[in-house]
Amino acid sequence: MLKNMFKKTYTRIDSKYRPSKSEEEPNIPEGLWRKCNKCSQPIYVEDVKNNYYVCPKCGGYFRVHARRRIEMIADEGTFEEWNRDMEFSNPLDFPGYEKKVLAAREKTGLNEAVITGKASIDGHPAVIGVCDSRFLMSSMGYIVGEKITGAVERATKEKLPVIFFVCSGGARMQEGMISLMQMAKTSAALKRHQEAGQLYITVLTDPTTGGVTASFAMLGDIILAEPKALIGFAGPRVIEQTIGQKLPEGFQRSEFLLEHGFVDKIVERHELKDTLVRILRIHENTGNKVTFRMSEVFSNLTSIFSKKDYTDKTPWETVILSRKSDRPTALDYIEKIFDDFMEFHGDRYFKDDGAIAGGIAMFHGIPVTVIGQQKGRNTKDNIKRNFGMPSPEGYRKALRLMKQAEQFHRPVVCFVDTPGAFCGLEAEERGQGEAIARNLFEMSSIKTPILSIVIGEGGSGGALAMAVANQVWMMENSVYSVLSPEGFASILWKDSKKAPEAARVMKMTARDLKELNLIEHVVPEKVPASMENLSEIAAEIDTAMRVFFNEYQGISGDEAAVLRYERFRRM
């Protein structure tokens, strides 16, 4: 069939078939085949549609028309369009502008560059806005700004989440300062939506630039992006002309923004609806009150953690155990204890720090935010994770996730495991001390319960920055200290070889800190924690967490913050 369609002819050379010129430049029938504008290969239109408008040969993403995007995301027949027809506006009486808009309307069948309305996504109601690049490159003028603002205001009133699929060339030049004011107007509406405790998700597609990037596109509580989408304030051509330099490969693409902390997650188009459904489901359950049925023996945390016969070992032996490479990491506990964990990335300022992993998950029907200081399992992974030593952006990411948890009334669970905050040159340049101090400052008053569990090393302020909690638990073979024993011995005794003695006098083991009333509970380890007994330990933590959540579900956010303050005030 393909031979007939392309009318291929072959020339026999050295017993091999090589395509002739007619094959290299096939005559493709209109409507059936297209040429991919990325790999230049002929592709069957039906295959592209079935592949979510992604080239089946090179994986390149085609831009999706607004109504097709809605068909791909919304449940069939549920989309109700809002403000479909709005009267044309030419505030500057710009010559030829009306003619351009009329031509765009004729070409696209749209009234303007964005469609807004309400729909269900796998049964979850949401307000949807979709930009269409065919309409004057989806630039934002008065009508676009008004449709977006109106949709957000109605969503706030009806207590609905908002999802915007964004693409744009930026501000609409023909409307001058009127266009610029839409940046402020849409942002102000989203601020009210956030203050009302409602969810806002943005999906950044190719391209997202200019004033749209500097307003509603980058204000999502959760920011998703399609692969390799161009995302930036100034376009690459403008930057190159301004600085007189060639930009590096991949600059301003989704992957670049993920690495630099501005995007939570890159999502393949075929996974996008499922990802949105998971996010909506967790946020619909926010505020759920779940009373766990506990047996009388587990009526409180003291009865769970009543073990007194700790394994007899020296403090230094405990230090060695806390650092063992086969101890379960934060992500190991998260994956074992919680359901439907979705990791989010970035501090929204500079970078995504691999030493901090965090996101949202479910715990027996309760939405939670979980954050962990993450060590690597091998040399390559440890380099990626910086050996579990967070940089300023890691602490800022953790705080961003905690503030998001506060907004949606989710409890926070932190897993602490770090030798200490990273003390490199670049960490000081970016404000390591300020980042840790800010966490202590903000965590003290966050209006949602916080539980922190030291699972390995709890090194100095780098650990405390994730342990300003209502309760702090420690694994039996974990440590928590003002400094490493080696550092302590070097400072006080000028001899790091005295680290074992330092570990003894520092009172850094779980048993020591429980006796000093600096932590609430010790999680027993019948044998030192490892991947082999992870399930058993995770089950015990799971049981204890259910009691913790039972105790804290009955109090308000304000009360949780007061109790946390009083906990540290007693120390």
Beta strands, then each sheet from edge to edge (+ up, - down):
strand 1: 10-13
strand 2: 16-19
strand 3: 33-35
strand 4: 42-44
strand 5: 80-82
strand 6: 114-121
strand 7: 124-131
strand 8: 162-168
strand 9: 200-209
strand 10: 222-225
strand 11: 231-232
strand 12: 265-266
strand 13: 339-344
strand 14: 356-363
strand 15: 366-373
strand 16: 412-418
strand 17: 450-459
strand 18: 471-475
strand 19: 479-481
strand 20: 521-523
sheet 1: 1+ 2-
sheet 2: 3+ 4-
sheet 3: 5+ 6- 7+ 8+ 9+ 10+ 12+
sheet 4: 5+ 6- 7+ 8+ 9+ 11+
sheet 5: 13+ 14- 15+ 16+ 17+ 18+ 20+
sheet 6: 13+ 14- 15+ 16+ 17+ 19+
end
